[in-house]
Amino acid sequence: MIKLIGVSKKFKMGENEVIVLDKMDIHIKQNEFAAIVGPSGSGKSTLMNIIGCLDTPDEGDYFFQGKNISKASDNHLADIRNNKIGFIFQNFNLLPKLNALENVEVPLQYRGLKEQECRKKAINYLAKVGLTGREDHKPNQLSGGQQQRVAIARALVGEPELLLADEPTGALDSITGQEIMELLKGLHSQGHSVLLITHDQKVAEQAERVLQIQDGRICHRNETLSVGV
């Protein structure tokens, strides 16, 4: 599903040039649950932005579902983001003035679906993440774990090929964080491809496979972890 070959990314900081990703090679299979783990400043966020088509590499090639999108147009990248990838963020990124149901409907509205179809799908996916009865609650009326469940429902409602989870437990206590991990593992067992970005080794080790990133390079690969289902 995802293949990065020799991917590099550099940023200018004043007069200095900082190499954030250094000839990165990664291969993520269809229906895999993989984790990329590393400390702050290791290049995780930049890597996530490239995989999520929010940024493009300076060098190297990025293949998504067999197609090289390293030099894709902005419109093509936007199409992949909107239709192929579901994003789950550390801080949920819910719209505070909308209730749970309306937050989940947003990506469907961007696609131009009719109101009735948006509502039906949103209700269904809120039920999948255990939030039946919370449809009318706004984010400030929900716990952190419930907000993350809304965010997961929003990521799923467009039926993406890949769930890209950036520190999905980072803003949660350990018990609630584990509940979210169990939810992600359950989604993987149902056939979803999941790529988890985290600084937490214990969280990463619940994936099928862990890639350790340090100073912009993959420095360790673990192929023998439990499948987490």
C-alpha positions, 0 to 999 in steps of 0.5 A, a space after each residue: 500500500 505504501 512504499 517510500 524509496 530514498 525519501 528525504 526532506 530538508 528545512 531551512 532554519 535561518 542560514 542552516 539547512 536541517 535534514 529531517 528525513 534522510 533517504 528513508 525507505 519504508 514499505 507498509 502492506 495492505 491490511 497491515 497494522 504498523 507503528 512508527 515510533 521515535 522521540 520528538 525531533 526524530 522526523 515522525 511528524 514530517 514523515 506523517 505529513 508526507 505519507 498523509 499527502 500533506 507535504 511532498 518529499 524533496 528527494 526520493 519516491 512515494 508510492 501509494 497503492 502502486 502509483 508514484 505520487 511524489 510529484 503529484 499535483 495539489 488536486 491529486 494529493 487533495 483527492 487522496 487525502 479526502 478519499 483514501 486516508 482517514 486522519 486521527 490526531 492527538 488533539 482530536 481536531 473536532 469543530 467545537 460549535 458542532 455536535 458529535 454527529 455534525 463533526 462526523 458528517 463534515 467529510 461527507 459534506 465535502 464530498 457532496 453527499 445528500 443530507 440524509 445519506 450523511 446523517 445515516 452514515 454518521 449515525 452508523 459510524 458513531 455506533 461503531 465506536 460506541 457513541 450511540 446516544 451521544 450524537 447531540 453532544 458537543 466536544 466540550 460535553 464529551 470526555 477526552 476518550 469520547 472526543 477521540 472516538 468521534 474523531 475515529 468515526 469521522 476518519 472512518 465515515 469516508 471508508 478510507 483505504 488507510 487510517 493514519 493515527 498521529 499520537 492517538 493516545 497522547 492526550 489521554 490518560 493510560 486507561 482511556 488510551 488503552 481503550 482507544 488502542 483496543 478500538 484501533 486493534 478491533 478495526 484492524 481485525 475487521 480489515 482496516 489498514 492502520 499506520 500509527 505514529 507515536 513516541 510511546 514504545 508500549 503503544 507501538 508494541 501493540 501493532 503487528 510491526 514496529 519501525 523505529 525512527 531516529 534522526 530521520 532514518 529507520 534504525 530498527 525494524 521489529 517484524 515479530 510483534 504480536 498481531 494485536 487483534 
